[in-house]
Amino acid sequence: MEVAHATAWEVNLQTHEVLFSDTDLSSHFATMSHEQAITLVHPDDRDQLNQVAQTAIRTQGAFQIEHRVSTLA
């Protein structure tokens, strides 16, 4: 069994740039576009992530969600 790794990230809504916390992902990616970051999310989790993110944008609030990350190639 593998242990899950957690990371935090935020999206700049003006530039659509994603910034990762100091974790395994940040060692691979300093920054990336939102579109690129979404490709790292497991396909079965993308709709829920997008729905929660849209609610946060609409209400100008933060959100927290757990999702799987696709294996990096």
MARVEXPA-929275 format. One record per residue: residue number from 1; x, y, z of N, C-alpha, C, O in turn. Coordinates in nm, 2 decimals. Example, Ala and Ser with C-alpha at 12.3 -4.5 7.8 and 13.67 -1.06 7.14 Angstrom:
2
+------+--------+--------+--------+--------+--------+--------+--------+--------+--------+--------+--------+--------+
! resi !     nX !     nY !     nZ !    caX !    caY !    caZ !     cX !     cY !     cZ !     oX !     oY !     oZ !
+------+--------+--------+--------+--------+--------+--------+--------+--------+--------+--------+--------+--------+
!    1 !   1.32 !  -0.57 !   0.78 !   1.23 !  -0.45 !   0.78 !   1.32 !  -0.33 !   0.78 !   1.42 !  -0.33 !   0.85 !
!    2 !   1.28 !  -0.22 !   0.71 !   1.37 !  -0.11 !   0.71 !   1.29 !   0.00 !   0.79 !   1.34 !   0.11 !   0.80 !
+------+--------+--------+--------+--------+--------+--------+--------+--------+--------+--------+--------+--------+
This chain:
73
+------+--------+--------+--------+--------+--------+--------+--------+--------+--------+--------+--------+--------+
! resi !     nX !     nY !     nZ !    caX !    caY !    caZ !     cX !     cY !     cZ !     oX !     oY !     oZ !
+------+--------+--------+--------+--------+--------+--------+--------+--------+--------+--------+--------+--------+
!    1 !   0.08 !  -0.12 !   0.00 !   0.00 !   0.00 !   0.00 !   0.09 !   0.12 !   0.00 !   0.19 !   0.13 !   0.08 !
!    2 !   0.06 !   0.22 !  -0.08 !   0.13 !   0.35 !  -0.09 !   0.06 !   0.45 !   0.00 !  -0.06 !   0.45 !   0.01 !
!    3 !   0.14 !   0.54 !   0.06 !   0.08 !   0.64 !   0.14 !   0.05 !   0.76 !   0.05 !   0.13 !   0.79 !  -0.04 !
!    4 !  -0.06 !   0.82 !   0.07 !  -0.10 !   0.94 !  -0.01 !  -0.01 !   1.06 !   0.02 !   0.03 !   1.08 !   0.14 !
!    5 !   0.02 !   1.14 !  -0.07 !   0.09 !   1.26 !  -0.05 !  -0.01 !   1.38 !  -0.07 !  -0.09 !   1.38 !  -0.16 !
!    6 !   0.00 !   1.48 !   0.01 !  -0.08 !   1.60 !   0.00 !  -0.01 !   1.71 !  -0.05 !   0.11 !   1.73 !  -0.03 !
!    7 !  -0.07 !   1.80 !  -0.12 !  -0.02 !   1.92 !  -0.17 !  -0.12 !   2.03 !  -0.17 !  -0.24 !   2.00 !  -0.18 !
!    8 !  -0.08 !   2.15 !  -0.17 !  -0.17 !   2.26 !  -0.18 !  -0.14 !   2.34 !  -0.30 !  -0.02 !   2.35 !  -0.34 !
!    9 !  -0.24 !   2.39 !  -0.36 !  -0.21 !   2.47 !  -0.48 !  -0.32 !   2.58 !  -0.49 !  -0.42 !   2.57 !  -0.44 !
!   10 !  -0.28 !   2.69 !  -0.56 !  -0.37 !   2.80 !  -0.58 !  -0.37 !   2.84 !  -0.72 !  -0.26 !   2.83 !  -0.79 !
!   11 !  -0.48 !   2.90 !  -0.77 !  -0.48 !   2.95 !  -0.91 !  -0.50 !   3.10 !  -0.90 !  -0.58 !   3.15 !  -0.83 !
!   12 !  -0.41 !   3.17 !  -0.98 !  -0.43 !   3.31 !  -1.00 !  -0.54 !   3.33 !  -1.10 !  -0.52 !   3.29 !  -1.22 !
!   13 !  -0.65 !   3.39 !  -1.06 !  -0.76 !   3.40 !  -1.15 !  -0.74 !   3.50 !  -1.27 !  -0.81 !   3.49 !  -1.36 !
!   14 !  -0.64 !   3.58 !  -1.25 !  -0.62 !   3.68 !  -1.36 !  -0.52 !   3.62 !  -1.47 !  -0.54 !   3.64 !  -1.59 !
!   15 !  -0.42 !   3.54 !  -1.42 !  -0.33 !   3.48 !  -1.52 !  -0.35 !   3.34 !  -1.55 !  -0.30 !   3.28 !  -1.64 !
!   16 !  -0.44 !   3.27 !  -1.47 !  -0.47 !   3.13 !  -1.48 !  -0.35 !   3.04 !  -1.45 !  -0.34 !   2.93 !  -1.48 !
!   17 !  -0.25 !   3.10 !  -1.38 !  -0.13 !   3.03 !  -1.34 !  -0.15 !   2.96 !  -1.21 !  -0.21 !   3.01 !  -1.12 !
!   18 !  -0.10 !   2.83 !  -1.20 !  -0.12 !   2.75 !  -1.08 !   0.01 !   2.75 !  -1.01 !   0.12 !   2.72 !  -1.07 !
!   19 !   0.01 !   2.77 !  -0.88 !   0.13 !   2.77 !  -0.79 !   0.11 !   2.66 !  -0.69 !   0.01 !   2.64 !  -0.63 !
!   20 !   0.21 !   2.57 !  -0.68 !   0.21 !   2.46 !  -0.59 !   0.28 !   2.49 !  -0.46 !   0.38 !   2.56 !  -0.46 !
!   21 !   0.24 !   2.42 !  -0.35 !   0.31 !   2.43 !  -0.23 !   0.44 !   2.36 !  -0.24 !   0.46 !   2.29 !  -0.34 !
!   22 !   0.53 !   2.37 !  -0.14 !   0.66 !   2.30 !  -0.14 !   0.64 !   2.15 !  -0.12 !   0.66 !   2.11 !  -0.01 !
!   23 !   0.61 !   2.08 !  -0.23 !   0.59 !   1.94 !  -0.22 !   0.65 !   1.86 !  -0.33 !   0.73 !   1.92 !  -0.41 !
!   24 !   0.62 !   1.74 !  -0.35 !   0.67 !   1.66 !  -0.46 !   0.63 !   1.72 !  -0.59 !   0.71 !   1.72 !  -0.68 !
!   25 !   0.51 !   1.77 !  -0.61 !   0.47 !   1.83 !  -0.73 !   0.55 !   1.95 !  -0.77 !   0.59 !   1.98 !  -0.88 !
!   26 !   0.58 !   2.03 !  -0.66 !   0.65 !   2.16 !  -0.69 !   0.79 !   2.13 !  -0.73 !   0.86 !   2.22 !  -0.80 !
!   27 !   0.85 !   2.01 !  -0.70 !   0.98 !   1.98 !  -0.75 !   0.98 !   1.95 !  -0.90 !   1.08 !   1.96 !  -0.97 !
!   28 !   0.86 !   1.91 !  -0.95 !   0.85 !   1.88 !  -1.09 !   0.80 !   2.01 !  -1.17 !   0.84 !   2.03 !  -1.29 !
!   29 !   0.72 !   2.09 !  -1.11 !   0.66 !   2.20 !  -1.17 !   0.67 !   2.32 !  -1.08 !   0.62 !   2.32 !  -0.97 !
!   30 !   0.74 !   2.43 !  -1.13 !   0.74 !   2.55 !  -1.05 !   0.60 !   2.62 !  -1.06 !   0.54 !   2.65 !  -0.96 !
!   31 !   0.55 !   2.63 !  -1.18 !   0.42 !   2.69 !  -1.21 !   0.37 !   2.62 !  -1.34 !   0.45 !   2.57 !  -1.42 !
!   32 !   0.24 !   2.62 !  -1.36 !   0.18 !   2.57 !  -1.48 !   0.05 !   2.64 !  -1.50 !   0.00 !   2.70 !  -1.41 !
!   33 !  -0.01 !   2.62 !  -1.62 !  -0.14 !   2.68 !  -1.64 !  -0.24 !   2.59 !  -1.57 !  -0.22 !   2.48 !  -1.54 !
!   34 !  -0.36 !   2.65 !  -1.55 !  -0.47 !   2.58 !  -1.49 !  -0.51 !   2.46 !  -1.58 !  -0.53 !   2.35 !  -1.53 !
!   35 !  -0.51 !   2.48 !  -1.71 !  -0.54 !   2.37 !  -1.80 !  -0.44 !   2.25 !  -1.79 !  -0.48 !   2.14 !  -1.79 !
!   36 !  -0.31 !   2.28 !  -1.77 !  -0.21 !   2.18 !  -1.75 !  -0.23 !   2.11 !  -1.61 !  -0.22 !   1.99 !  -1.61 !
!   37 !  -0.26 !   2.19 !  -1.51 !  -0.28 !   2.13 !  -1.38 !  -0.40 !   2.03 !  -1.37 !  -0.39 !   1.93 !  -1.31 !
!   38 !  -0.50 !   2.07 !  -1.44 !  -0.62 !   1.98 !  -1.44 !  -0.59 !   1.84 !  -1.50 !  -0.65 !   1.74 !  -1.47 !
!   39 !  -0.49 !   1.84 !  -1.60 !  -0.46 !   1.71 !  -1.65 !  -0.39 !   1.62 !  -1.55 !  -0.39 !   1.49 !  -1.57 !
!   40 !  -0.34 !   1.67 !  -1.44 !  -0.28 !   1.59 !  -1.33 !  -0.39 !   1.53 !  -1.24 !  -0.36 !   1.43 !  -1.17 !
!   41 !  -0.51 !   1.58 !  -1.24 !  -0.62 !   1.53 !  -1.16 !  -0.68 !   1.41 !  -1.23 !  -0.70 !   1.40 !  -1.35 !
!   42 !  -0.70 !   1.30 !  -1.15 !  -0.76 !   1.18 !  -1.20 !  -0.89 !   1.22 !  -1.27 !  -0.97 !   1.29 !  -1.22 !
!   43 !  -0.91 !   1.16 !  -1.39 !  -1.03 !   1.19 !  -1.47 !  -1.16 !   1.18 !  -1.40 !  -1.26 !   1.26 !  -1.42 !
!   44 !  -1.18 !   1.08 !  -1.31 !  -1.30 !   1.06 !  -1.23 !  -1.33 !   1.17 !  -1.13 !  -1.44 !   1.18 !  -1.08 !
!   45 !  -1.22 !   1.25 !  -1.10 !  -1.24 !   1.36 !  -0.99 !  -1.25 !   1.50 !  -1.05 !  -1.27 !   1.59 !  -0.97 !
!   46 !  -1.23 !   1.51 !  -1.18 !  -1.23 !   1.64 !  -1.24 !  -1.36 !   1.72 !  -1.23 !  -1.35 !   1.84 !  -1.20 !
!   47 !  -1.47 !   1.66 !  -1.25 !  -1.60 !   1.73 !  -1.25 !  -1.62 !   1.78 !  -1.11 !  -1.66 !   1.90 !  -1.10 !
!   48 !  -1.60 !   1.70 !  -1.01 !  -1.62 !   1.75 !  -0.87 !  -1.53 !   1.87 !  -0.84 !  -1.57 !   1.97 !  -0.78 !
!   49 !  -1.40 !   1.86 !  -0.88 !  -1.31 !   1.97 !  -0.85 !  -1.35 !   2.09 !  -0.92 !  -1.35 !   2.20 !  -0.86 !
!   50 !  -1.39 !   2.08 !  -1.05 !  -1.44 !   2.20 !  -1.12 !  -1.56 !   2.26 !  -1.06 !  -1.58 !   2.38 !  -1.05 !
!   51 !  -1.66 !   2.18 !  -1.01 !  -1.78 !   2.23 !  -0.95 !  -1.75 !   2.31 !  -0.82 !  -1.80 !   2.42 !  -0.79 !
!   52 !  -1.66 !   2.25 !  -0.74 !  -1.62 !   2.31 !  -0.61 !  -1.54 !   2.44 !  -0.64 !  -1.57 !   2.54 !  -0.57 !
!   53 !  -1.46 !   2.44 !  -0.74 !  -1.38 !   2.56 !  -0.77 !  -1.47 !   2.67 !  -0.82 !  -1.45 !   2.79 !  -0.79 !
!   54 !  -1.57 !   2.64 !  -0.91 !  -1.66 !   2.74 !  -0.96 !  -1.74 !   2.80 !  -0.85 !  -1.77 !   2.92 !  -0.85 !
!   55 !  -1.78 !   2.72 !  -0.75 !  -1.85 !   2.78 !  -0.63 !  -1.76 !   2.87 !  -0.55 !  -1.81 !   2.98 !  -0.51 !
!   56 !  -1.64 !   2.83 !  -0.54 !  -1.54 !   2.92 !  -0.46 !  -1.52 !   3.05 !  -0.54 !  -1.52 !   3.16 !  -0.48 !
!   57 !  -1.51 !   3.05 !  -0.67 !  -1.50 !   3.17 !  -0.75 !  -1.62 !   3.26 !  -0.74 !  -1.61 !   3.38 !  -0.72 !
!   58 !  -1.74 !   3.20 !  -0.75 !  -1.86 !   3.27 !  -0.74 !  -1.88 !   3.34 !  -0.61 !  -1.93 !   3.45 !  -0.60 !
!   59 !  -1.85 !   3.27 !  -0.50 !  -1.87 !   3.32 !  -0.36 !  -1.74 !   3.39 !  -0.31 !  -1.74 !   3.44 !  -0.20 !
!   60 !  -1.64 !   3.40 !  -0.39 !  -1.51 !   3.46 !  -0.35 !  -1.45 !   3.40 !  -0.23 !  -1.41 !   3.47 !  -0.14 !
!   61 !  -1.46 !   3.27 !  -0.22 !  -1.41 !   3.20 !  -0.10 !  -1.31 !   3.09 !  -0.14 !  -1.28 !   3.07 !  -0.26 !
!   62 !  -1.25 !   3.04 !  -0.04 !  -1.15 !   2.93 !  -0.06 !  -1.22 !   2.79 !  -0.06 !  -1.34 !   2.79 !  -0.02 !
!   63 !  -1.15 !   2.69 !  -0.09 !  -1.21 !   2.56 !  -0.08 !  -1.10 !   2.46 !  -0.06 !  -0.98 !   2.48 !  -0.08 !
!   64 !  -1.14 !   2.34 !  -0.01 !  -1.05 !   2.23 !   0.02 !  -1.12 !   2.11 !  -0.03 !  -1.24 !   2.08 !  -0.01 !
!   65 !  -1.05 !   2.03 !  -0.11 !  -1.11 !   1.91 !  -0.17 !  -1.00 !   1.80 !  -0.18 !  -0.88 !   1.83 !  -0.20 !
!   66 !  -1.03 !   1.68 !  -0.16 !  -0.94 !   1.57 !  -0.18 !  -0.97 !   1.51 !  -0.32 !  -1.08 !   1.48 !  -0.35 !
!   67 !  -0.86 !   1.48 !  -0.39 !  -0.88 !   1.42 !  -0.52 !  -0.75 !   1.34 !  -0.55 !  -0.65 !   1.36 !  -0.49 !
!   68 !  -0.76 !   1.25 !  -0.64 !  -0.65 !   1.17 !  -0.68 !  -0.57 !   1.24 !  -0.79 !  -0.62 !   1.32 !  -0.86 !
!   69 !  -0.44 !   1.20 !  -0.80 !  -0.36 !   1.26 !  -0.90 !  -0.32 !   1.15 !  -0.99 !  -0.27 !   1.04 !  -0.95 !
!   70 !  -0.33 !   1.18 !  -1.12 !  -0.28 !   1.08 !  -1.22 !  -0.13 !   1.06 !  -1.21 !  -0.06 !   1.16 !  -1.18 !
!   71 !  -0.08 !   0.94 !  -1.24 !   0.06 !   0.92 !  -1.24 !   0.13 !   1.00 !  -1.33 !   0.10 !   1.02 !  -1.45 !
!   72 !   0.24 !   1.06 !  -1.29 !   0.32 !   1.15 !  -1.37 !   0.41 !   1.06 !  -1.46 !   0.46 !   0.96 !  -1.42 !
!   73 !   0.41 !   1.09 !  -1.59 !   0.49 !   1.01 !  -1.69 !   0.63 !   1.06 !  -1.69 !   0.71 !   1.00 !  -1.76 !
+------+--------+--------+--------+--------+--------+--------+--------+--------+--------+--------+--------+--------+
